[in-house]
C-alpha cells in the first residue's frame, strides 16, 4: 500500500509546489430515494479551486462510483489500495445506481499550496 502523505509530498516537490496546509477530509455522499425507490439524489458537487485533492479510499467506494473534476475523470471499476487519483477544481462524486445504502464516505487528502 502506498503511503499517501509521502506520495503527495513527492508529487508537490516534483512540481516545485510548496505545501502550506494538508489534511485528511471526509466527504459524505447521500443517496436519497422516494417511497417508490426512485433515486432522487446520489451525488455531491463542490468547489476545490487552488487546491489539490487526492482520493485516499477508492477501495472502500462502491464499484461504479464516478468522480469528475476539471482535471480528472475516474470511474471506479475495481477495488485496489494502490490507486491514488488527484482532483482539482469543481469536483463531483456520483454513486452508482446499484448502490442501495444511504451514505457513502469518500476520504480525500486535501493540499493547499503556498
Steps between C-alpha positions, in 0.01 A plus 500: 500500500624846411562750780274787395683780681838399354351465153340846515818663633702345215244614241496857629881517531537366143271779375680765702193565717541570870226366730344760730242269657390139463232294670286191459143598424192276476229581246164333564275421204134435582270282295144629525209301358126555507246252637493311168876450504572752226838664567460877540863575582818293510772759448673801650683784329740752654770751403865424568678765296865577584511174696612147427274215615642146505252214539615280789237226523399391151505141627206580733275667241235303309598365160357738240565817701592788268710794614553789260683829528647765273817289473397134532222249441502173692255212468568243770497162327698293751618531860869563560690655789770621259286753313558866584311739275539878507217750452486879474230757425130414510477145635194277464460161665219285364403164646390222266129424466574153639603650837219427746639654818413848622852640564841457345820673612781598266822584683729759347840644587457873439811706420512880492809641327692803629 
